[in-house]
Amino acid sequence: MSKGKGTYHVIPKLGGGWSLRKEGAARAIDTFTSKDEAVVRARDVARNSGNELVIHGRDGTVRERATYGNDPNPPRDAKSKK
């Protein structure tokens, strides 16, 4: 898997199952029978490439986001607010 900018999506497939797809790609990287399997693989891919992961629900809405690598907007800790 090449490193670089990109967002990976776990999305439902028409007719059942789940796909792991890189944003803008014409084809899925891989397909899975369960969402759990797709999410495990997607987390590995996103971590190894230092990219973002977006997990969608069966209805297509975004259920979860995760950023791996250099986060342009890291969360602030409570100490920095003082």
N, C-alpha and C positions, 0 to 999 in steps of 0.2 A: 504494500500500500504506500503510495507516495505521500510525502508530507507536503503541506501547503494549505492555502485557504480553501475552505469548503465546509458545508454543513451537511451532515448525514441525517436522514429521516427514516423513521420506522413508520410505515404506512400500511393500512389495510389493502389487501388485494381484492379485486372484483372476483366474486365467486368463492371467497374464503382464503384464509391464510394471511401472511404478513410479508412485506418486502422491506429490504434495507436498500435505500437509494441515496446516492450523492446528489445534492441539489444541482439541477441543470443537466443531469445525465439522462440519456434516452432510455437506458436499461437499468434494471435493478442489479445491485451487486450480488444479492442472494435472496432466496425466498425461504419461508419457514411455515410450518403448520401452526405454530403457536406464537403468540405475542411475546411470551417470556423468552423463548429461544432467540427471537429476533432482537430483543433488547440486550441480551447478554452479548451477542455478537456485535451489535452496533456500539455498545460501550467500549468493547475492545478496539474496534476500528477507530472510533473517535479519539480514544486515549492515545493510541499508537501514532496517530497522525496529528495530534494536537489541535483538533477541530471541535466544532460544536455538534451536539446531538439534539434532535427534536423528536419527541415521541408523540405520535398522534393516536387518538382514540378511534374506535370503529366508525364513529360519525365524522371523522376527519378533523376534529378540533384538536388543538395542541394540549396535551395532558402534562407534559414535562419537558424541560430544557436543561441541558448541562453543557458547560464549556470546559474543555480540557486544553491545557497549554497556557499560552499568554492571554489572559482575560483582559480585554481593553477596559473593562469597567469592574474591577474586583470589588467584592463587598467590603465595606468599612467595618472595622471592629469597634467595639464600644469605647475603647481608650482614645481613639482618634477624634471622637466627637466632643471631647472636653476642650 
